Amino acid sequence: MNNNSSQPTNPDRRKIFGKIVTGGAVLAAGTAILSNEEQILAEKLVEESKTSGVKDVTVDALSGASRTHTNWGKLSDLKKPMSKATLKGIELSRIIVGGNLIGGWAHSRDLMYVSELVKAYHTRDKIIATFKMAEACGINAYLGHHSHIGIMTDYWEKADGSMHYIADCSSLDGALNCLDKGAAAAYIQGETNDRLVREGKFDEITKFVERIRKEEVPVGLGGHRIETIKACVEHGIEPDFWMKTIHHGNYWSRMPDKPERDNVYCRQPEETIEFMGSLKQPWIGFKVLAAGAIPPKDGFRFAFESGADFLCVGMYDFQIVDDVNLCMDILQSQLKRTRPWCFT
């Protein structure tokens, strides 16, 4: 089966992004004026649109601004690209783009319209623009449901994309299909693994891990509940990495004394920190912002100090630069972290 080395990469385009990261845009009189590097990117996007089917990418004849619904001039605010570390030999950015917003799973508490609004925002072209913005900021991985393999292959083959894809899987067949088409890794998604553990189906979990290992790619296990992770460990199931929710409870919509309303994702953060600290495999923390209820400056620090090695974060295109800047500031600060960094 294919691995990430088969994903298309355009060296010239990578150089363009590199220049943007270090060059940036010039702001004058409140109007964004594109640098030469950004003008090249804008023209490149128009060129790609002719072959990839992107129809809303244009360059304004007067200002030179790229209008993809994505503010490329925001790249001028980037301090430095996202740092990376290895997970079973694969170099991954410390922030990984999460797939819930792109898939429309907004976890919007009692706001019933938000998931549909998010799906309407994330057109195919917007998703590709979001991935390109992430690439320009040094983020090199996307973690999304196995049903997203179509947009990933489109992005790789038609939009010259190069980010790794970590497949979030609710079935073994879905995982194998993603790996066959170029995914770099696969794992059992949290809710699926929670259910399998509740039903005592550890044979299915073991089968998934063993089968994916045959493809010589990293295989992971997820969980919203720490009991899920504990049960897998107790049954001797050791993945290459874990996916576990992690956030504190200090946000107003949590309401611990009332029934949950899609508002809590890490129910026992202290127990999670203690147990995950005993594991030797890398840990990707997710739901670190409690689905948008916790500010990134707070949520990122809490997750890293709790022991997570990587963070999976749902981001809109207009949030990526700021999130990378915040994350880099936190990683370069004095972290109150007891668990050693775990990279393999």
VEXLOFI-667465 format. One line per field, with one value per residue (C-alpha): residue number from 1; residue in one letter; x, y, z. Coordinates in nm, 3 decimals. Example, Ala and Ser with C-alpha at 12.3 -4.5 7.8 and 13.67 -1.06 7.14 Angstrom:
REM VEXLOFI-667465
n	(1  2)
res	(A  S)
xx	(1.230  1.367)
yy	(-0.450  -0.106)
zz	(0.780  0.714)
END
This chain:
REM VEXLOFI-667465
n	(1  2  3  4  5  6  7  8  9  10  11  12  13  14  15  16  17  18  19  20  21  22  23  24  25  26  27  28  29  30  31  32  33  34  35  36  37  38  39  40  41  42  43  44  45  46  47  48  49  50  51  52  53  54  55  56  57  58  59  60  61  62  63  64  65  66  67  68  69  70  71  72  73  74  75  76  77  78  79  80  81  82  83  84  85  86  87  88  89  90  91  92  93  94  95  96  97  98  99  100  101  102  103  104  105  106  107  108  109  110  111  112  113  114  115  116  117  118  119  120  121  122  123  124  125  126  127  128  129  130  131  132  133  134  135  136  137  138  139  140  141  142  143  144  145  146  147  148  149  150  151  152  153  154  155  156  157  158  159  160  161  162  163  164  165  166  167  168  169  170  171  172  173  174  175  176  177  178  179  180  181  182  183  184  185  186  187  188  189  190  191  192  193  194  195  196  197  198  199  200  201  202  203  204  205  206  207  208  209  210  211  212  213  214  215  216  217  218  219  220  221  222  223  224  225  226  227  228  229  230  231  232  233  234  235  236  237  238  239  240  241  242  243  244  245  246  247  248  249  250  251  252  253  254  255  256  257  258  259  260  261  262  263  264  265  266  267  268  269  270  271  272  273  274  275  276  277  278  279  280  281  282  283  284  285  286  287  288  289  290  291  292  293  294  295  296  297  298  299  300  301  302  303  304  305  306  307  308  309  310  311  312  313  314  315  316  317  318  319  320  321  322  323  324  325  326  327  328  329  330  331  332  333  334  335  336  337  338  339  340  341  342  343  344)
res	(M  N  N  N  S  S  Q  P  T  N  P  D  R  R  K  I  F  G  K  I  V  T  G  G  A  V  L  A  A  G  T  A  I  L  S  N  E  E  Q  I  L  A  E  K  L  V  E  E  S  K  T  S  G  V  K  D  V  T  V  D  A  L  S  G  A  S  R  T  H  T  N  W  G  K  L  S  D  L  K  K  P  M  S  K  A  T  L  K  G  I  E  L  S  R  I  I  V  G  G  N  L  I  G  G  W  A  H  S  R  D  L  M  Y  V  S  E  L  V  K  A  Y  H  T  R  D  K  I  I  A  T  F  K  M  A  E  A  C  G  I  N  A  Y  L  G  H  H  S  H  I  G  I  M  T  D  Y  W  E  K  A  D  G  S  M  H  Y  I  A  D  C  S  S  L  D  G  A  L  N  C  L  D  K  G  A  A  A  A  Y  I  Q  G  E  T  N  D  R  L  V  R  E  G  K  F  D  E  I  T  K  F  V  E  R  I  R  K  E  E  V  P  V  G  L  G  G  H  R  I  E  T  I  K  A  C  V  E  H  G  I  E  P  D  F  W  M  K  T  I  H  H  G  N  Y  W  S  R  M  P  D  K  P  E  R  D  N  V  Y  C  R  Q  P  E  E  T  I  E  F  M  G  S  L  K  Q  P  W  I  G  F  K  V  L  A  A  G  A  I  P  P  K  D  G  F  R  F  A  F  E  S  G  A  D  F  L  C  V  G  M  Y  D  F  Q  I  V  D  D  V  N  L  C  M  D  I  L  Q  S  Q  L  K  R  T  R  P  W  C  F  T)
xx	(0.000  0.099  0.271  0.318  0.624  0.385  0.209  0.286  0.526  0.616  0.959  0.901  0.576  0.742  1.005  0.728  0.570  0.909  0.962  0.619  0.693  1.010  0.906  0.551  0.330  0.359  0.071  0.021  -0.265  -0.474  -0.465  -0.285  -0.026  0.114  0.485  0.643  0.635  0.263  0.193  0.370  0.150  -0.165  -0.068  0.018  -0.327  -0.488  -0.273  -0.368  -0.735  -0.733  -0.644  -0.789  -1.138  -1.103  -1.338  -1.331  -0.959  -0.891  -0.636  -0.783  -0.646  -0.607  -0.480  -0.329  -0.510  -0.589  -0.960  -1.003  -1.202  -0.864  -0.655  -0.310  -0.176  -0.224  0.096  0.286  0.198  0.364  0.661  0.812  0.688  0.541  0.804  0.800  0.880  0.873  0.609  0.742  0.981  0.724  0.798  0.479  0.404  0.334  -0.009  -0.211  -0.517  -0.827  -1.118  -1.433  -1.488  -1.420  -1.657  -1.924  -1.915  -1.912  -2.008  -2.207  -2.397  -2.758  -2.700  -2.862  -2.761  -2.385  -2.286  -2.472  -2.315  -1.968  -2.031  -2.154  -1.837  -1.607  -1.655  -1.402  -1.208  -1.212  -1.081  -0.793  -0.717  -0.717  -0.471  -0.247  -0.253  -0.156  0.131  0.259  0.266  0.467  0.176  0.224  -0.056  -0.434  -0.630  -0.982  -1.247  -1.177  -1.463  -1.241  -1.007  -1.176  -1.088  -0.737  -0.670  -0.814  -0.581  -0.276  -0.338  -0.511  -0.400  -0.038  -0.078  0.178  0.037  0.027  -0.316  -0.388  -0.710  -0.964  -1.141  -1.464  -1.390  -1.096  -1.213  -1.219  -0.865  -0.731  -0.896  -0.728  -0.389  -0.425  -0.478  -0.191  -0.274  0.033  -0.130  -0.462  -0.629  -0.961  -1.155  -1.242  -1.616  -1.574  -1.306  -1.513  -1.799  -1.581  -1.440  -1.787  -1.901  -1.591  -1.484  -1.112  -1.060  -1.177  -0.940  -0.651  -0.737  -0.733  -0.393  -0.235  -0.377  -0.267  0.078  0.118  0.101  0.411  0.249  0.176  -0.144  -0.324  -0.611  -0.837  -1.065  -1.287  -1.287  -0.976  -1.140  -1.107  -0.732  -0.689  -0.886  -0.674  -0.356  -0.495  -0.566  -0.210  -0.300  -0.018  -0.060  0.211  0.030  -0.272  -0.544  -0.699  -0.915  -0.758  -0.888  -0.957  -1.309  -1.283  -1.529  -1.883  -2.073  -1.940  -2.198  -2.073  -2.383  -2.617  -2.665  -2.416  -2.529  -2.241  -2.029  -1.774  -1.505  -1.248  -1.443  -1.151  -0.853  -0.654  -0.692  -0.611  -0.290  -0.180  -0.249  -0.128  0.191  0.261  0.248  0.555  0.387  0.339  0.010  -0.189  -0.420  -0.752  -1.054  -0.792  -1.014  -1.334  -1.475  -1.404  -1.497  -1.137  -0.902  -0.607  -0.353  -0.501  -0.594  -0.265  -0.058  -0.281  -0.261  0.118  0.169  -0.067  0.169  0.043  0.319  0.116  -0.212  -0.495  -0.678  -0.977  -0.902  -1.059  -0.822  -0.827  -0.716  -0.414  -0.145  -0.248  -0.269  0.079  0.223  0.061  0.173  0.532  0.540  0.413  0.659  0.946  0.834  0.890  0.638  0.530  0.544  0.639  0.593  0.897  0.838  0.775  0.885  0.966)
yy	(0.000  0.361  0.564  0.937  0.935  0.893  1.220  1.480  1.756  2.057  2.191  2.527  2.577  2.481  2.750  3.002  2.917  2.935  3.285  3.390  3.262  3.467  3.760  3.857  4.132  4.509  4.703  5.062  5.304  5.021  4.830  4.501  4.534  4.206  4.148  3.998  3.657  3.682  3.801  3.488  3.280  3.455  3.393  3.033  2.985  3.119  2.886  2.589  2.682  2.620  2.255  2.183  2.321  2.602  2.870  3.142  3.218  3.548  3.827  4.173  4.377  4.690  4.564  4.232  4.075  3.707  3.652  3.292  3.387  3.338  3.635  3.539  3.871  3.732  3.535  3.858  3.809  3.467  3.477  3.143  2.814  2.546  2.319  1.946  1.618  1.253  0.988  0.646  0.810  1.043  1.410  1.582  1.940  1.986  2.119  1.897  2.032  1.857  1.748  1.823  2.171  2.053  1.761  1.978  1.828  2.161  2.051  2.371  2.291  2.403  2.604  2.374  2.559  2.580  2.244  2.324  2.670  2.519  2.275  2.558  2.756  2.465  2.426  2.212  2.522  2.660  2.331  2.333  2.698  2.609  2.327  2.558  2.819  2.551  2.437  2.792  2.810  2.488  2.259  1.938  1.707  1.679  1.441  1.375  1.107  0.827  0.958  1.261  1.056  1.201  1.560  1.450  1.276  1.581  1.803  1.587  1.518  1.831  2.102  1.990  1.933  1.761  1.741  1.403  1.254  1.071  0.878  0.893  0.560  0.398  0.080  -0.130  -0.118  0.261  0.265  0.031  0.233  0.550  0.382  0.244  0.599  0.762  0.814  0.828  0.670  0.544  0.511  0.403  0.721  0.800  0.738  0.410  0.288  0.397  0.183  -0.117  -0.111  -0.075  -0.378  -0.576  -0.615  -0.611  -0.867  -0.608  -0.348  -0.596  -0.697  -0.332  -0.265  -0.583  -0.536  -0.173  -0.264  -0.492  -0.179  -0.047  0.281  0.418  0.287  0.456  0.421  0.703  0.764  1.034  0.854  0.762  0.427  0.337  0.393  0.209  -0.092  -0.118  -0.110  -0.370  -0.601  -0.564  -0.363  -0.123  0.114  0.338  0.644  0.745  1.003  1.135  1.435  1.683  2.014  2.168  2.233  2.605  2.731  2.849  2.610  2.298  2.310  2.001  1.963  1.941  1.684  1.705  1.886  1.821  2.045  1.815  1.610  1.541  1.444  1.354  1.571  1.497  1.121  1.158  1.347  1.089  0.781  0.917  1.016  0.648  0.552  0.530  0.596  0.943  1.108  1.339  1.556  1.656  1.863  2.081  2.389  2.206  2.269  2.641  2.713  2.763  3.028  2.874  3.053  2.870  2.539  2.482  2.540  2.318  2.032  2.046  2.078  1.784  1.566  1.574  1.554  1.683  1.873  1.809  2.139  2.230  2.564  2.794  2.938  3.280  3.130  2.933  3.202  3.317  2.959  2.876  3.193  3.110  2.749  2.841  3.098  2.836  2.568  2.811  2.921  2.755  2.470  2.310  1.962  1.644  1.383  1.361  1.444  1.119  1.109  0.791)
zz	(0.000  -0.049  0.220  0.256  0.036  -0.257  -0.189  -0.456  -0.364  -0.577  -0.471  -0.638  -0.451  -0.124  -0.188  -0.248  0.086  0.252  0.122  0.241  0.590  0.614  0.399  0.478  0.349  0.381  0.537  0.434  0.498  0.637  0.307  0.255  -0.019  -0.138  -0.133  -0.442  -0.277  -0.202  -0.554  -0.678  -0.448  -0.567  -0.928  -0.842  -0.691  -1.006  -1.215  -0.999  -1.020  -1.395  -1.345  -1.001  -1.056  -0.800  -0.933  -0.669  -0.682  -0.855  -0.836  -0.806  -1.095  -0.881  -0.548  -0.648  -0.354  -0.366  -0.307  -0.200  0.110  0.278  0.389  0.264  0.388  0.740  0.682  0.749  1.117  1.136  1.374  1.272  1.123  1.347  1.499  1.433  1.607  1.506  1.560  1.461  1.220  1.060  1.112  1.228  1.322  1.692  1.593  1.362  1.184  1.320  1.104  1.302  1.161  0.808  0.857  1.016  1.365  1.544  1.899  1.932  2.252  2.199  1.880  1.627  1.311  1.364  1.214  0.893  0.886  0.926  0.643  0.421  0.495  0.423  0.051  -0.132  -0.231  0.123  0.259  0.012  0.091  0.462  0.401  0.200  0.474  0.724  0.503  0.475  0.856  0.890  0.976  0.783  0.896  0.886  1.108  0.982  0.942  0.695  0.479  0.404  0.186  -0.122  -0.041  0.058  -0.273  -0.451  -0.252  -0.321  -0.687  -0.815  -0.576  -0.534  -0.160  0.059  0.412  0.584  0.645  0.972  0.917  1.200  1.156  1.266  1.071  0.958  0.597  0.612  0.747  0.480  0.206  0.335  0.359  0.009  -0.117  0.069  0.437  0.661  0.969  1.102  1.439  1.591  1.663  2.022  2.019  1.829  2.066  2.368  2.236  2.158  2.511  2.665  2.467  2.557  2.194  2.259  1.983  1.729  1.870  1.861  1.504  1.395  1.552  1.415  1.065  1.033  1.162  0.861  0.644  0.823  0.923  1.271  1.426  1.712  1.957  2.067  2.360  2.501  2.834  3.029  3.115  2.746  2.745  3.075  2.948  2.632  2.839  3.082  2.787  2.661  2.350  2.269  1.974  1.831  1.961  2.167  2.099  2.420  2.501  2.740  2.871  3.209  3.339  3.397  3.136  3.200  2.973  3.145  3.430  3.618  3.835  3.536  3.255  2.971  2.658  2.420  2.641  2.811  2.638  2.910  3.218  3.442  3.348  3.665  3.619  3.251  3.329  3.584  3.373  3.039  3.219  3.277  2.909  2.689  2.354  2.204  2.293  2.065  2.272  2.118  2.221  2.389  2.353  2.460  2.112  2.120  2.481  2.602  2.452  2.265  2.486  2.785  2.624  2.442  2.755  2.968  2.716  2.681  3.054  3.102  2.899  2.540  2.278  1.984  1.965  1.721  1.680  1.469  1.304  1.052  0.794  0.963  1.297  1.180  1.194  1.540  1.669  1.540  1.697  2.031  2.022  1.941  2.221  2.465  2.352  2.392  2.738  3.073  3.075  3.402  3.257  3.443  3.168  2.940  2.575  2.393  2.032  1.841)
END
